[in-house]
Amino acid sequence: MTNVDSFMMNKGYVIPAKAGIQCNVLKIITFKLNLSKPDKQIGLLQEQYISERKKMKKFMILNLVGKDQPGIVDEVSKILFEHEANIEDSRMAALGGCFSIMALFSCNENSVEDVGKDLENLKNKGFNISLHDAHDPSMQPEKKVTLLTIEVQAMDHPGIVQEVVHLLHQFNLNIQSLDTQTTHAPHSGDPLFHLSLTAEVQDEAIVADVKAEVEKSAKKMDLDLQFIND
């Protein structure tokens, strides 16, 4: 065992046995490691490893919809697991007798085609499936924004979503997430509409103006409004 190997093992660092990564790591050890400043060099080594690993990862968005039935999530997650893919973020819901999956997953770049083929086989069971290229969320530039979360409850009627989102669009706000649900009032059974929305405000100075306009609109449409951030 070399001094370098011994030092790395004592420090608890592990070099994965991935050919491409291992080759680059060994080059760094051979040509860049200065044992007089081992911690600094190991830090550089870790940064290089992380960089190489990110290059090998491919991020994809999966959209799936089909008749609601037991085992859908199990089948999809099994396919991803078999190809060592990782579900990074997802939204799944039963809607109108159908089940829908929207998921961001990552896998080795060389596995994307095989993952796609196995997912395509689910079309034989009546599912509509599509895959879309995506980016590594951790590599996206950090946004300096204020998050504004709005919750609305009202007697269900057309136009609630359009009224709220159109107003936010006028202020150039970017919607980060939006969830809606229709339930029934406990005693009357009348339909109740629920909306939860989070938007990004680029200029914190306009938050008060945005809230004022939303409150005005809520009063006009008889909406029960709440700002969660307050």
Secondary structure as UniProt FT lines:
FT   HELIX           3..11
FT   HELIX           19..32
FT   TURN            35..36
FT   HELIX           38..56
FT   STRAND          57..67
FT   TURN            70..71
FT   HELIX           72..82
FT   TURN            83..84
FT   STRAND          86..95
FT   TURN            96..97
FT   STRAND          98..108
FT   HELIX           109..111
FT   HELIX           112..120
FT   HELIX           121..125
FT   STRAND          128..134
FT   HELIX           137..139
FT   STRAND          146..155
FT   TURN            158..159
FT   HELIX           160..170
FT   TURN            171..172
FT   STRAND          174..184
FT   TURN            186..188
FT   STRAND          191..201
FT   HELIX           204..206
FT   HELIX           207..220
FT   TURN            221..222
FT   STRAND          224..227
FT   TURN            228..229
//
